[in-house]
Amino acid sequence: MAHQKEKAIFHDYIHSKNLRHSEQRMQILDVFLKAERHLTVEELHKLVQKKNPSIGMATVYRTLKLFVDSGLCRELKLNDGITRYEHLYGHEHHDHLVCTQCGALVEVCDAEIERLQEKLARSHGFKIQSHKLELYGTCKKCRH
């Protein structure tokens, strides 16, 4: 079955925190994992509603926080003030190109940029624990 490792991680996390293993949480997880894109709480809620209309926005929000705490996803806060959530587990590190007009997000990975960041940190005696790079501009579609 798809996403079994992620589901096992979440189950173990819920168990370790003595939280209830609810069907609603698992439905939200299933929808989130299948989406494979950056989602706002509202966007995820709309997708979840198609599967189970009784799941409210607050439940989706609280469950997303559990996903973050368990390491399955991370919050992505961009300059537009909108928080999005992206898959973390099993996904390679990447940076983002963000269109300031339409909000398009492009995931990019460049080994040279990663090497330069490490070199810069070392030259200042700094050890990087984590980082994110967001480049803001206008996408090709918006420029035309």
TAHUTA-V461353 format. One record per residue. PSI is psi in whole degrees, 0 to 359 (* if undefined). Layout:
BEGIN
psi={PSI:PSI}
END
This chain:
BEGIN
psi={147:144:29:322:316:318:323:319:314:317:314:320:312:314:317:336:7:39:161:136:97:151:324:316:318:325:318:317:314:313:316:313:326:338:321:43:170:128:143:168:317:317:317:319:316:319:319:322:329:330:319:96:345:352:122:167:319:322:318:314:311:322:321:321:322:322:318:311:329:351:6:333:174:156:138:108:113:177:343:357:359:128:129:160:136:150:143:312:129:8:136:155:141:162:180:140:129:124:125:352:307:350:7:140:128:125:131:148:124:115:324:318:318:317:317:321:316:317:315:314:313:320:341:11:32:138:119:131:322:164:165:144:124:124:124:138:205:129:165:319:317:336:342:*}
END
